Amino acid sequence: MVSVSKDEDEKPPAIIPDEKGQKDYTIQAAYFDKRIEQYGDAACKAINRLIRFFKFHLKNAFFDGTTI
């Protein structure tokens, strides 16, 4: 699992339970949709660098034939 984070200027919208106590997380969809591509790109770069490290620097046989 890869975790990517950074300090944000804006906080996600608050989730306010309805009268039944159920939480509607779709309120935060627009907030996260604006950021998902940026965070996904950073996670892909991190994984690719990790694979390259094991494949080329450590010459790990597990990664032979793995495309990057």
Order of alpha helices (4+ residues) and beta strands (2+ residues): alpha-alpha
